[in-house]
Amino acid sequence: MEKPSLCVLRAAAVKENTMTAWQLIISDWHWHPSVLLGCVGLLAGYAVLLRFRFGRAALWYASGVFVLFVALLSPLHTLGDTYLFSAHMLQHMLLILIVPPLLLLGLPAALVRTWLEIPPVRRIERVLRRPVVAWLFGMGTLWLWHVPALYNAALSNENLHIVEHLCFITTATIFWWPIVAPIDEARPMPLITVGYLFLAMIASGVLGIMLTFAAPGLYPAYLHPPDQLGILPLLRDTWGLTPAVDQQLGGLFMWVPSGLVYIAAAMVILARWYGTPETDDMPQASITSDGLPRAIDSRYVEEVS
C-alpha cells in the first residue's frame, strides 16, 4: 500500500482538527523563497570568498546557517507567528544568541583582515566594535522589538516581521563581534568583555522578568489565535499552554536560557584568559605586533591622535 504524503496527512489532520505533535513537526515546513535564497546566498558567498578551501571553521559557519534555516522555516516559525508567544521567543533566542556567534566563529582571520583593508569598512568596524556601541545596538534592538505596539504590528504585517528578524540578526552580529571576532584587536580586554556579558544578562533578564510577570494578553494575538492547523486543542489541553502559561514560558526563555548563554560565554573568556601563559609579567596574547599592550595598542593611539 502506498504511504500517504505529508500534504495528505496534514490535510486530514486539519480537517479532523486532531493534528498531533509529530504530524506538526514533519508536515508544517514553509519554504519561503526569501529565506531559502538567503541561506543559499550565505553559503555560496562564503564558499566563493574562501575559494572553496574550507577549514574547520567552516563547520561553525554551516551550523549557523542551519540554525537560521530551522528557526525561520520549521514549525517553530508557524507556532511563533500564530499560536505561541513562547515559540516566538525561542525563535528570537536562536536568531540572537546562536546564529550570529556561529557565523562569526566561521570567519577566517585572513578573510576579515582583507576586508578591513578597505578604508570605509575599517572605519565602520572601528566604531561598531566599541563595547558601548555594540552593546547598545544589541540590547536596544532586543528591548525595542518587544514593546507591545511594535511587536503586535510585526505579527500582523509580514514585511515588518521580516524587518524585525533582519534587525535581530544584524544587531546581534554587531553585539557578538567584540566577543568572538576572529581578530584579536577587535576584542577588548577580558574583564571588559565579562562585564559586557554580565550587563547583557541583566538587560535580557529584566525584560524576561517583565514578560513573565505581566498580565496575560500583553500580546493579544496569542489569546484567541485562528486555528487553521487544528492544533489548538493539542497546545491548550494536552500541553497545557494556556495564554497565561505561554506568556510566562516565553518570559522565562528570555530570562533563564539567555542568561545561561551569557554566563557560559563569560566563563569561556575567563578560562582562556587564565590559561594564557605569561611572559615577563604580561600575557603574551595581550601584546600586539607593535609591542604595545592590547589595551593601548596602535588602534587606540590612532584614535587618540
Backbone bond lengths (Angstrom), bond angles and torsions (degrees), N, CA, C in turn:
res aa  C-N    CA-C-N  psi(-1)  N-CA   C-N-CA  omega(-1)  CA-C   N-CA-C  phi
1 M - - - 1.470 - - 1.529 109.63 -
2 E 1.323 116.44 135.15 1.459 120.78 -178.77 1.526 110.39 -72.34
3 K 1.322 114.67 134.65 1.467 119.30 -179.60 1.519 110.42 -73.24
4 P 1.322 118.30 140.87 1.466 120.09 178.78 1.513 110.88 -68.76
5 S 1.309 117.05 145.37 1.462 121.71 -179.76 1.517 110.15 -73.84
6 L 1.329 114.92 166.68 1.463 119.81 178.79 1.525 110.92 -62.28
7 C 1.321 116.02 -37.01 1.471 119.39 -179.68 1.524 110.77 -64.63
8 V 1.361 116.40 -40.00 1.457 120.22 179.12 1.519 110.75 -65.62
9 L 1.360 116.00 -43.04 1.469 119.88 178.47 1.524 110.97 -60.17
10 R 1.315 115.66 -44.13 1.462 119.80 -178.20 1.524 110.64 -65.51
11 A 1.345 116.43 -43.89 1.462 119.68 -178.99 1.524 111.16 -62.59
12 A 1.339 115.90 -41.13 1.467 119.37 179.82 1.520 111.19 -66.13
13 A 1.319 116.39 -41.11 1.460 120.18 -179.22 1.526 111.27 -65.26
14 V 1.328 115.27 -42.47 1.468 118.73 179.95 1.521 110.50 -65.24
15 K 1.345 115.81 -40.37 1.463 119.56 179.97 1.514 111.64 -61.57
16 E 1.352 115.37 -39.39 1.462 119.68 -178.44 1.520 112.56 -87.78
17 N 1.345 116.04 -4.30 1.458 121.42 -179.38 1.538 111.50 58.34
18 T 1.342 115.53 36.51 1.466 120.03 -175.91 1.527 111.86 -134.19
19 M 1.299 119.02 32.37 1.460 120.17 -179.48 1.529 109.87 -60.79
20 T 1.323 115.88 132.54 1.460 121.23 179.00 1.514 110.14 -90.83
21 A 1.329 115.58 169.91 1.460 120.50 179.00 1.522 110.58 -61.02
22 W 1.338 116.86 -41.34 1.461 119.62 -178.77 1.526 111.23 -66.39
23 Q 1.324 117.21 -41.20 1.461 120.12 177.25 1.521 111.04 -62.40
24 L 1.304 116.43 -37.18 1.460 120.26 177.96 1.527 110.48 -64.38
25 I 1.322 116.66 -44.54 1.463 121.24 -176.52 1.520 111.92 -64.65
26 I 1.316 117.42 -40.45 1.457 119.74 -173.84 1.526 113.54 -88.94
27 S 1.324 117.92 -16.58 1.462 118.16 -172.67 1.520 114.39 -111.92
28 D 1.329 118.06 -28.23 1.465 119.12 -169.51 1.528 111.94 -94.58
29 W 1.316 116.22 59.18 1.463 122.14 173.07 1.526 108.12 -102.76
30 H 1.332 116.28 136.72 1.462 121.19 -176.60 1.528 108.89 -116.57
31 W 1.316 115.15 119.31 1.467 119.68 -175.18 1.520 110.18 -94.02
32 H 1.332 115.83 69.84 1.461 120.17 179.42 1.526 109.75 -65.29
33 P 1.324 118.57 124.14 1.472 120.89 -177.63 1.525 113.28 -56.53
34 S 1.332 116.99 -38.86 1.469 119.13 -177.40 1.521 111.41 -64.35
35 V 1.346 116.81 -39.91 1.464 119.97 179.79 1.525 110.41 -70.74
36 L 1.332 116.73 -43.44 1.459 120.45 178.95 1.520 110.72 -60.80
37 L 1.333 116.57 -45.98 1.461 120.14 179.35 1.530 110.71 -64.19
38 G 1.338 116.24 -37.19 1.460 119.39 178.56 1.517 112.08 -63.52
39 C 1.335 116.56 -45.25 1.469 120.36 179.91 1.523 111.22 -65.73
40 V 1.346 116.51 -44.40 1.462 120.16 178.05 1.525 110.19 -62.77
41 G 1.345 115.96 -40.32 1.460 119.65 179.65 1.522 112.34 -64.01
42 L 1.336 116.80 -39.40 1.465 119.77 177.72 1.521 111.19 -62.98
43 L 1.327 117.17 -42.44 1.462 120.65 -179.63 1.525 111.41 -70.70
44 A 1.335 116.63 -43.93 1.464 120.08 -178.48 1.529 111.07 -66.25
45 G 1.340 116.18 -43.31 1.462 118.88 178.69 1.515 112.24 -62.32
46 Y 1.325 116.51 -39.67 1.467 121.45 177.90 1.526 110.54 -62.58
47 A 1.337 116.33 -44.60 1.464 120.55 -179.12 1.525 111.33 -64.19
48 V 1.320 116.87 -41.86 1.462 120.26 -179.31 1.528 110.61 -66.41
49 L 1.336 117.18 -45.07 1.461 120.11 -179.01 1.526 111.92 -62.60
50 L 1.333 116.50 -32.32 1.471 120.17 178.60 1.526 112.17 -90.23
51 R 1.343 116.42 1.78 1.463 121.65 -178.21 1.527 111.46 55.72
52 F 1.326 114.17 36.27 1.469 122.71 176.74 1.534 112.51 60.26
53 R 1.311 116.43 26.53 1.458 121.40 175.80 1.532 107.66 -107.78
54 F 1.300 116.39 95.03 1.448 121.11 -171.68 1.527 111.09 -96.74
55 G 1.320 115.05 138.66 1.453 121.96 173.08 1.513 110.17 -111.87
56 R 1.322 115.60 -166.86 1.469 119.68 179.89 1.521 112.06 -63.67
57 A 1.329 115.82 -30.97 1.469 118.97 -178.96 1.519 111.83 -61.45
58 A 1.324 116.78 -24.65 1.467 119.79 -179.49 1.531 111.75 -62.27
59 L 1.328 116.73 -27.40 1.461 119.81 177.86 1.523 111.13 -65.76
60 W 1.330 116.95 -38.68 1.463 120.73 176.55 1.529 109.52 -61.73
61 Y 1.320 115.65 -46.85 1.460 120.30 -177.00 1.525 110.70 -63.60
62 A 1.339 116.61 -46.62 1.463 120.41 179.73 1.523 110.91 -62.05
63 S 1.333 116.89 -36.13 1.467 120.76 177.60 1.520 110.58 -64.17
64 G 1.332 116.62 -39.80 1.458 120.30 178.11 1.514 112.02 -62.50
65 V 1.334 116.96 -42.35 1.467 120.60 178.19 1.527 110.57 -66.14
66 F 1.322 116.44 -37.80 1.468 120.08 179.34 1.525 111.04 -64.28
67 V 1.329 117.55 -44.56 1.466 120.74 178.73 1.529 110.03 -63.30
68 L 1.325 116.77 -39.18 1.463 120.75 176.65 1.529 110.27 -61.06
69 F 1.325 116.44 -43.41 1.463 122.69 178.14 1.530 110.55 -58.64
70 V 1.319 116.86 -48.50 1.465 121.41 -178.77 1.526 111.03 -65.37
71 A 1.323 117.08 -42.42 1.465 120.94 -177.12 1.524 112.22 -62.34
72 L 1.339 116.92 -35.45 1.460 119.90 -172.21 1.521 114.77 -102.44
73 L 1.336 118.44 -13.40 1.460 119.61 -176.40 1.521 114.12 -120.67
74 S 1.307 117.82 -15.44 1.462 121.13 -177.21 1.530 111.01 -79.01
75 P 1.339 117.57 174.81 1.477 120.43 175.69 1.524 113.38 -56.57
76 L 1.326 117.64 -20.76 1.464 120.15 177.09 1.521 110.49 -56.87
77 H 1.325 116.24 -37.20 1.469 120.22 -179.67 1.524 111.11 -65.93
78 T 1.332 116.47 -44.11 1.469 120.26 178.98 1.530 111.33 -64.14
79 L 1.327 115.78 -44.65 1.461 119.59 179.48 1.530 110.73 -60.32
80 G 1.325 116.63 -43.81 1.453 120.51 -177.95 1.507 113.45 -70.08
81 D 1.335 116.89 -34.43 1.461 120.35 -179.12 1.521 112.39 -73.14
82 T 1.334 116.88 -32.84 1.463 119.68 -168.97 1.525 114.41 -119.52
83 Y 1.325 116.98 -42.46 1.458 119.79 -165.72 1.523 115.63 -106.29
84 L 1.338 117.58 -46.85 1.458 120.28 -166.85 1.528 112.47 -127.39
85 F 1.311 115.73 123.16 1.466 121.15 171.87 1.525 110.53 -61.55
86 S 1.340 116.67 -38.69 1.467 120.25 -178.56 1.522 111.00 -63.52
87 A 1.332 117.86 -37.42 1.460 120.29 177.33 1.518 110.96 -66.13
88 H 1.325 115.85 -36.77 1.470 119.85 178.00 1.526 110.50 -66.60
89 M 1.317 117.09 -38.67 1.461 120.39 177.74 1.523 111.17 -65.80
90 L 1.324 116.48 -39.66 1.461 119.88 177.47 1.526 110.35 -63.30
91 Q 1.310 116.45 -39.65 1.463 120.33 176.78 1.526 110.78 -62.86
92 H 1.314 116.45 -44.11 1.461 120.05 178.86 1.530 111.48 -62.39
93 M 1.321 116.70 -38.09 1.461 119.88 179.05 1.531 111.55 -64.24
94 L 1.319 116.18 -38.14 1.462 119.70 176.91 1.529 110.40 -63.97
95 L 1.329 116.49 -42.76 1.465 120.39 -178.09 1.520 112.85 -70.33
96 I 1.328 117.01 -26.57 1.461 121.11 -175.12 1.526 112.88 -98.62
97 L 1.330 116.58 -40.22 1.467 120.51 -170.71 1.523 114.33 -102.03
98 I 1.311 117.94 -21.86 1.466 120.34 -173.15 1.527 112.30 -111.03
99 V 1.327 117.02 -52.33 1.460 120.10 -174.36 1.530 112.90 -61.53
100 P 1.339 120.41 -53.44 1.469 119.16 -176.64 1.536 114.58 -59.97
101 P 1.351 119.90 -46.74 1.474 117.96 178.64 1.522 113.19 -60.38
102 L 1.337 117.38 -39.09 1.459 119.50 179.48 1.529 111.41 -64.59
103 L 1.319 117.12 -43.02 1.460 120.06 178.34 1.526 111.24 -62.66
104 L 1.328 116.69 -42.14 1.465 120.27 -179.06 1.521 111.76 -68.21
105 L 1.322 116.77 -37.75 1.464 120.21 177.71 1.529 111.38 -64.16
106 G 1.316 116.89 -21.67 1.456 120.41 179.93 1.510 114.59 -87.10
107 L 1.334 118.14 -2.10 1.462 120.99 -178.94 1.529 110.42 -87.68
108 P 1.327 118.81 120.82 1.471 120.88 176.50 1.529 110.81 -68.48
109 A 1.323 116.39 143.42 1.465 120.89 -179.07 1.517 111.41 -59.76
110 A 1.341 117.30 -39.19 1.463 120.39 -178.32 1.524 111.23 -61.78
111 L 1.333 116.81 -39.20 1.460 120.53 179.22 1.521 110.70 -66.32
112 V 1.338 116.99 -42.44 1.461 120.97 179.54 1.522 110.70 -63.46
113 R 1.325 117.11 -43.45 1.469 120.35 -179.85 1.531 111.08 -63.70
114 T 1.311 116.67 -34.50 1.464 119.74 178.01 1.524 110.59 -63.64
115 W 1.332 116.39 -43.59 1.462 119.90 179.09 1.522 111.41 -67.82
116 L 1.323 116.63 -34.09 1.461 119.68 -178.79 1.524 112.87 -74.20
117 E 1.316 117.32 -7.81 1.459 120.33 174.03 1.526 111.55 -74.12
118 I 1.348 116.23 -14.71 1.468 120.78 175.82 1.527 107.65 -79.78
119 P 1.333 119.35 117.02 1.481 121.82 -172.48 1.528 114.96 -50.94
120 P 1.355 120.44 -48.66 1.476 118.22 -179.68 1.526 112.42 -62.00
121 V 1.334 116.72 -39.79 1.456 120.31 179.05 1.525 110.08 -63.69
122 R 1.314 116.20 -42.28 1.469 120.29 -179.40 1.518 111.07 -63.65
123 R 1.324 116.99 -41.19 1.470 119.74 -179.16 1.525 110.97 -66.77
124 I 1.323 116.71 -42.75 1.469 120.15 179.00 1.524 110.53 -63.40
125 E 1.335 116.21 -43.85 1.464 119.99 -178.85 1.524 111.21 -62.78
126 R 1.319 117.86 -38.41 1.463 120.62 -179.08 1.522 111.92 -66.07
127 V 1.317 116.37 -29.54 1.465 119.67 177.11 1.526 110.50 -77.71
128 L 1.326 116.18 -47.87 1.457 120.59 -174.21 1.522 112.84 -70.65
129 R 1.325 118.70 -24.13 1.457 119.76 -177.79 1.523 112.77 -80.87
130 R 1.309 117.82 -8.47 1.460 119.98 177.08 1.528 108.68 -64.33
131 P 1.312 118.15 129.57 1.466 120.90 -173.37 1.524 114.60 -52.93
132 V 1.317 117.54 -42.64 1.467 119.62 -178.39 1.527 110.45 -63.68
133 V 1.320 116.46 -44.01 1.473 120.82 -179.01 1.523 110.71 -64.96
134 A 1.338 116.75 -49.74 1.467 120.90 -178.28 1.526 111.22 -62.50
135 W 1.327 116.63 -41.07 1.471 120.78 -179.05 1.524 110.52 -64.45
136 L 1.312 117.12 -43.86 1.461 120.42 -179.17 1.522 111.47 -65.68
137 F 1.313 117.44 -38.11 1.463 119.94 176.40 1.525 110.26 -60.94
138 G 1.336 116.87 -49.82 1.453 120.52 -176.11 1.507 113.40 -66.50
139 M 1.323 117.34 -54.02 1.456 120.95 -176.33 1.530 112.05 -74.05
140 G 1.324 116.83 -34.47 1.459 119.65 178.46 1.525 111.84 -62.94
141 T 1.333 116.45 -42.71 1.464 120.57 178.49 1.521 110.93 -65.63
142 L 1.335 116.21 -40.47 1.466 120.31 178.68 1.524 111.20 -57.80
143 W 1.305 116.79 -48.19 1.463 121.16 -178.91 1.530 111.31 -69.52
144 L 1.326 116.81 -41.72 1.461 120.63 -175.57 1.523 112.15 -59.12
145 W 1.339 116.80 -46.27 1.455 119.57 -174.54 1.527 113.16 -78.08
146 H 1.322 117.31 -5.42 1.468 119.07 175.05 1.525 111.85 -103.02
147 V 1.312 117.26 5.78 1.471 120.37 167.53 1.529 106.98 -63.52
148 P 1.336 118.98 126.04 1.474 120.52 -172.95 1.518 115.07 -49.18
149 A 1.325 118.25 -43.61 1.466 119.79 -177.34 1.522 111.67 -61.34
150 L 1.323 117.16 -43.34 1.456 120.81 -178.14 1.529 111.49 -75.53
151 Y 1.332 115.74 -39.29 1.464 120.47 178.56 1.524 110.82 -61.87
152 N 1.318 116.50 -47.53 1.463 120.97 -179.57 1.524 111.17 -64.70
153 A 1.337 116.86 -36.36 1.467 119.92 177.93 1.523 110.81 -64.45
154 A 1.343 116.80 -38.58 1.466 120.42 179.01 1.527 111.19 -66.74
155 L 1.328 117.33 -34.70 1.464 120.10 178.46 1.522 111.89 -65.74
156 S 1.308 116.80 -31.76 1.463 120.70 -175.42 1.524 113.37 -95.01
157 N 1.328 116.79 -6.51 1.467 120.48 -178.35 1.525 108.81 -130.99
158 E 1.317 116.76 112.06 1.464 121.38 -175.06 1.526 112.35 -61.79
159 N 1.334 116.82 -40.90 1.467 119.69 -179.62 1.525 111.26 -64.51
160 L 1.326 116.38 -41.39 1.458 119.82 178.15 1.531 110.31 -66.80
161 H 1.321 115.80 -34.02 1.464 120.33 178.12 1.530 110.55 -64.18
162 I 1.318 116.75 -39.71 1.470 120.67 176.69 1.525 110.16 -63.54
163 V 1.322 115.77 -42.18 1.472 119.99 177.62 1.528 110.38 -60.40
164 E 1.334 115.91 -40.69 1.467 120.55 178.64 1.525 110.79 -58.47
165 H 1.312 117.18 -48.74 1.464 120.51 -178.95 1.527 111.66 -64.50
166 L 1.323 116.90 -39.72 1.461 119.90 177.58 1.523 111.28 -63.88
167 C 1.334 115.91 -38.10 1.470 120.20 177.32 1.526 110.60 -63.22
168 F 1.327 116.40 -44.68 1.462 120.20 179.46 1.532 111.20 -59.69
169 I 1.324 116.44 -49.10 1.466 119.99 -176.60 1.530 111.02 -65.66
170 T 1.325 116.87 -43.43 1.472 120.34 -177.26 1.520 111.80 -66.64
171 T 1.329 116.48 -50.56 1.468 118.51 -176.22 1.523 111.73 -73.05
172 A 1.337 117.49 -29.35 1.465 119.40 175.43 1.525 110.49 -68.31
173 T 1.333 117.12 -34.35 1.464 120.31 175.42 1.523 110.09 -64.14
174 I 1.319 116.73 -41.81 1.472 120.47 176.22 1.528 109.67 -62.59
175 F 1.334 116.64 -41.64 1.462 120.69 -179.43 1.533 111.36 -61.38
176 W 1.333 117.46 -44.54 1.460 121.12 -175.37 1.525 113.26 -81.02
177 W 1.319 118.14 -12.66 1.468 120.66 -177.73 1.532 113.14 -57.87
178 P 1.331 120.05 -47.46 1.474 118.25 179.15 1.524 113.72 -66.07
179 I 1.302 117.89 -12.49 1.469 121.02 -176.98 1.520 111.91 -96.51
180 V 1.322 117.50 -44.65 1.468 120.35 -174.61 1.526 112.94 -120.97
181 A 1.317 118.15 18.26 1.461 120.09 177.62 1.530 109.85 -57.79
182 P 1.331 118.29 142.64 1.466 120.72 -177.76 1.524 114.62 -76.08
183 I 1.329 117.38 -4.65 1.467 120.36 179.16 1.528 109.14 -114.24
184 D 1.321 116.44 135.96 1.465 121.07 -173.88 1.520 113.16 -61.21
185 E 1.333 116.91 -38.84 1.456 118.93 -173.88 1.520 113.45 -67.68
186 A 1.322 117.60 -14.77 1.469 120.42 178.39 1.521 112.15 -83.74
187 R 1.329 117.05 -12.34 1.461 120.89 -176.04 1.527 110.32 -102.12
188 P 1.318 118.13 131.04 1.468 120.89 178.08 1.530 110.48 -73.87
189 M 1.323 115.84 178.57 1.460 120.68 178.26 1.528 110.03 -61.55
190 P 1.340 117.61 150.09 1.467 121.28 -174.85 1.527 114.46 -53.84
191 L 1.333 117.34 -43.25 1.458 118.37 -178.13 1.528 111.79 -65.80
192 I 1.327 116.79 -34.03 1.462 120.08 175.86 1.523 110.03 -65.79
193 T 1.334 116.25 -41.28 1.461 120.90 179.65 1.529 111.08 -63.91
194 V 1.325 116.47 -41.06 1.465 119.79 179.05 1.525 110.04 -63.91
195 G 1.328 117.44 -42.93 1.462 120.28 176.51 1.520 112.11 -62.88
196 Y 1.306 116.06 -38.97 1.466 123.44 177.01 1.527 110.49 -57.86
197 L 1.333 116.35 -46.49 1.463 121.11 -179.71 1.528 111.77 -71.92
198 F 1.320 116.56 -35.73 1.459 120.03 178.49 1.527 110.84 -63.33
199 L 1.332 116.50 -43.08 1.464 119.74 178.88 1.529 110.97 -67.48
200 A 1.326 117.32 -33.66 1.463 120.24 176.05 1.522 110.29 -65.43
201 M 1.329 116.32 -40.14 1.462 120.06 177.34 1.529 110.51 -61.52
202 I 1.324 116.74 -41.44 1.466 120.70 178.32 1.525 110.63 -64.03
203 A 1.337 116.83 -45.26 1.468 120.86 -176.89 1.520 111.55 -63.39
204 S 1.336 117.20 -47.11 1.463 119.56 179.73 1.525 110.90 -70.43
205 G 1.345 116.23 -33.03 1.458 119.94 179.21 1.513 112.38 -66.25
206 V 1.324 117.08 -41.99 1.467 120.85 178.47 1.530 110.26 -62.68
207 L 1.340 115.96 -43.60 1.466 119.19 177.62 1.521 110.49 -62.31
208 G 1.341 116.64 -42.64 1.457 120.17 178.70 1.521 112.38 -62.36
209 I 1.324 117.23 -40.41 1.465 121.10 178.69 1.527 110.63 -63.74
210 M 1.321 116.14 -42.40 1.464 120.04 178.99 1.528 111.24 -61.80
211 L 1.325 116.67 -41.78 1.465 120.29 179.41 1.525 111.30 -69.10
212 T 1.331 115.84 -37.82 1.468 120.03 -177.77 1.523 111.98 -64.58
213 F 1.318 116.41 -41.40 1.463 120.19 -174.01 1.527 113.88 -100.29
214 A 1.328 117.33 4.13 1.463 119.75 176.24 1.526 109.57 -72.31
215 A 1.314 116.51 155.46 1.462 121.11 178.47 1.522 110.07 -65.15
216 P 1.336 118.87 142.17 1.462 121.42 177.91 1.527 110.88 -55.67
217 G 1.321 115.81 143.37 1.456 120.23 -179.56 1.505 112.99 101.11
218 L 1.331 116.95 10.11 1.459 119.77 176.58 1.520 109.92 -58.34
219 Y 1.324 115.61 -35.36 1.463 122.44 174.68 1.535 106.67 -120.70
220 P 1.332 118.58 92.79 1.469 123.37 -167.88 1.523 114.94 -59.96
221 A 1.328 118.23 -23.41 1.465 119.88 -176.53 1.519 112.40 -59.57
222 Y 1.341 117.65 -23.26 1.453 120.73 -176.97 1.529 112.85 -90.75
223 L 1.324 118.25 -4.27 1.461 120.38 -179.33 1.526 111.58 -71.09
224 H 1.337 116.38 -49.05 1.469 121.50 -178.89 1.525 108.61 -134.94
225 P 1.330 118.01 71.79 1.466 120.55 -176.34 1.525 111.73 -71.18
226 P 1.325 118.08 145.93 1.474 120.42 174.40 1.528 109.20 -66.54
227 D 1.321 116.21 124.64 1.465 120.80 -172.09 1.528 111.22 -94.89
228 Q 1.321 117.18 67.72 1.456 121.10 -178.08 1.522 112.45 -70.09
229 L 1.322 118.24 -24.65 1.464 121.36 -179.28 1.526 112.96 -92.84
230 G 1.303 116.66 -9.99 1.458 119.36 -178.82 1.519 113.69 70.94
231 I 1.325 116.85 32.85 1.469 119.62 -177.57 1.529 112.76 -111.90
232 L 1.316 117.13 1.51 1.461 118.80 -177.91 1.534 112.08 -61.39
233 P 1.353 120.08 -40.57 1.470 118.77 175.56 1.528 112.23 -60.24
234 L 1.324 116.20 -37.48 1.466 119.88 177.80 1.522 110.80 -62.53
235 L 1.329 115.97 -45.34 1.465 120.29 -176.88 1.521 111.86 -71.34
236 R 1.339 116.73 -44.99 1.458 120.45 -173.87 1.535 112.24 -80.59
237 D 1.335 116.48 -47.18 1.467 120.46 -172.40 1.528 112.64 -88.65
238 T 1.335 116.34 -47.73 1.464 119.56 -176.46 1.516 111.76 -77.32
239 W 1.310 117.15 -48.16 1.467 121.27 -177.72 1.527 113.14 -87.62
240 G 1.319 117.37 -14.14 1.459 120.65 178.44 1.510 114.43 72.44
241 L 1.337 117.26 23.01 1.463 120.60 -177.82 1.528 110.19 -89.94
242 T 1.316 115.12 73.53 1.456 120.29 172.34 1.527 108.40 -68.91
243 P 1.333 118.44 164.31 1.463 119.48 179.23 1.529 113.20 -53.56
244 A 1.336 116.97 -38.36 1.466 119.57 -179.63 1.522 111.07 -68.09
245 V 1.331 117.01 -47.24 1.466 120.75 -179.91 1.525 110.40 -64.62
246 D 1.318 116.41 -40.43 1.462 121.44 -179.91 1.526 111.00 -60.16
247 Q 1.330 116.62 -45.81 1.469 119.84 -179.65 1.529 110.98 -66.60
248 Q 1.311 117.07 -39.36 1.460 120.16 177.81 1.531 111.16 -64.29
249 L 1.322 116.44 -41.13 1.460 120.29 179.05 1.525 110.99 -65.04
250 G 1.334 116.44 -40.51 1.457 119.92 177.03 1.519 112.19 -61.50
251 G 1.336 115.94 -42.42 1.456 119.55 176.64 1.517 112.24 -63.33
252 L 1.329 116.34 -38.92 1.463 120.49 178.12 1.524 111.70 -64.72
253 F 1.337 117.33 -36.55 1.465 120.17 175.79 1.525 110.39 -59.63
254 M 1.321 115.90 -42.88 1.459 120.51 179.29 1.526 111.26 -68.72
255 W 1.297 116.48 -31.36 1.458 122.60 -173.54 1.528 112.59 -84.27
256 V 1.339 117.46 -59.19 1.465 121.22 -169.76 1.536 113.87 -85.61
257 P 1.341 119.66 -60.89 1.468 118.32 -178.54 1.523 113.69 -58.67
258 S 1.337 116.94 -38.69 1.467 119.69 178.20 1.521 110.52 -61.29
259 G 1.335 115.62 -44.53 1.460 119.35 178.65 1.517 112.16 -60.90
260 L 1.331 116.37 -38.15 1.462 119.89 179.30 1.523 111.35 -65.57
261 V 1.333 117.10 -36.17 1.470 120.04 177.48 1.522 110.30 -63.92
262 Y 1.327 117.34 -45.07 1.465 120.18 179.82 1.536 110.99 -65.36
263 I 1.329 116.75 -39.70 1.466 119.86 178.11 1.524 110.57 -64.35
264 A 1.330 116.94 -43.05 1.462 120.79 179.68 1.524 110.77 -61.61
265 A 1.339 116.65 -42.79 1.468 119.87 178.61 1.526 110.94 -63.17
266 A 1.338 116.76 -40.87 1.472 120.09 178.81 1.527 111.14 -64.70
267 M 1.326 117.14 -38.77 1.465 120.51 179.35 1.528 111.34 -65.65
268 V 1.336 116.48 -37.16 1.472 119.92 176.82 1.524 110.10 -64.63
269 I 1.327 116.66 -42.88 1.466 120.49 178.53 1.521 110.73 -60.11
270 L 1.336 117.04 -46.49 1.467 120.86 -179.33 1.526 111.29 -65.90
271 A 1.320 116.97 -39.77 1.466 120.12 179.76 1.513 111.00 -62.79
272 R 1.318 117.24 -42.18 1.460 120.31 178.65 1.524 111.15 -66.93
273 W 1.328 115.09 -37.15 1.466 119.32 -179.38 1.529 110.23 -64.97
274 Y 1.328 116.04 -49.32 1.466 119.49 -179.73 1.526 112.25 -68.51
275 G 1.314 116.83 -24.11 1.457 120.12 -179.54 1.510 113.97 -86.63
276 T 1.343 116.88 -3.09 1.457 120.29 -179.49 1.525 110.12 -77.84
277 P 1.346 119.33 125.14 1.469 120.80 178.47 1.515 111.67 -65.36
278 E 1.327 116.18 145.25 1.458 121.26 -178.79 1.521 110.98 -98.83
279 T 1.326 114.72 146.38 1.461 121.80 175.88 1.514 108.50 -135.32
280 D 1.330 115.33 119.58 1.476 120.79 179.98 1.521 111.56 55.19
281 D 1.360 115.29 47.28 1.465 122.67 176.01 1.524 114.11 64.21
282 M 1.324 116.77 12.70 1.466 119.00 177.41 1.522 108.50 -136.48
283 P 1.328 119.50 129.91 1.458 120.81 178.54 1.517 110.81 -55.85
284 Q 1.331 115.85 129.79 1.447 119.73 -178.58 1.519 111.74 -60.33
285 A 1.355 115.65 -35.24 1.463 119.75 -178.28 1.514 111.81 -67.01
286 S 1.359 117.56 -16.09 1.459 119.28 -177.70 1.513 112.27 -95.05
287 I 1.356 117.81 7.80 1.451 121.90 179.63 1.515 108.90 -106.11
288 T 1.320 117.97 127.89 1.450 121.99 -179.06 1.511 110.23 -85.79
289 S 1.327 114.86 173.90 1.456 119.84 177.80 1.519 112.28 -65.17
290 D 1.324 116.89 -16.71 1.466 121.15 177.53 1.518 112.47 -83.74
291 G 1.342 116.49 -4.03 1.457 119.38 -178.78 1.500 113.30 82.95
292 L 1.332 117.44 9.83 1.464 121.83 -179.12 1.514 110.20 -101.65
293 P 1.341 118.20 149.54 1.467 119.73 173.40 1.517 109.70 -58.87
294 R 1.354 116.13 149.34 1.449 120.34 -177.79 1.521 111.96 -56.49
295 A 1.334 116.95 -36.17 1.467 120.15 -176.71 1.510 112.33 -68.06
296 I 1.353 118.48 -20.76 1.465 120.92 -179.59 1.526 108.73 -132.56
297 D 1.344 116.87 42.71 1.457 118.93 -177.09 1.523 110.06 -74.27
298 S 1.321 115.95 -174.14 1.453 121.06 -170.13 1.515 113.23 -61.25
299 R 1.346 118.89 -29.62 1.460 119.19 -178.61 1.523 111.04 -66.69
300 Y 1.355 116.89 -33.00 1.470 119.62 177.24 1.521 110.35 -72.80
301 V 1.327 115.71 -36.24 1.459 118.62 177.79 1.519 110.30 -62.66
302 E 1.378 115.77 -41.66 1.458 119.24 178.83 1.516 111.30 -63.36
303 E 1.345 115.92 -41.72 1.468 118.38 -177.56 1.519 111.68 -66.60
304 V 1.340 116.14 -39.46 1.466 119.76 179.70 1.519 110.71 -66.89
305 S 1.359 114.17 -41.72 1.464 117.62 -177.76 1.524 111.63 -74.55
